[in-house]
């Protein structure tokens, strides 16, 4: 499933190992999510940092990224972020 197909309320796993819940139905390079990290807070996350999603049956699936998202990931990685 592409990140653009993920809907509000979807539970996701981020590249850094933290879990998040999507808070919007937007498409593109940035999504709004409640992230459970050192603290729980709502904010923007890059779509290319979403690596897995949990479906309605509780089964985790892999996420695919668009070419534009992969391009942005390469650009961000060059900055060491």
Secondary structure as UniProt FT lines:
FT   HELIX           3..5
FT   TURN            8..9
FT   STRAND          11..14
FT   TURN            15..16
FT   STRAND          19..22
FT   STRAND          30..36
FT   STRAND          40..46
FT   HELIX           47..49
FT   STRAND          50..54
FT   TURN            56..57
FT   STRAND          60..62
FT   HELIX           67..78
FT   TURN            79..80
//
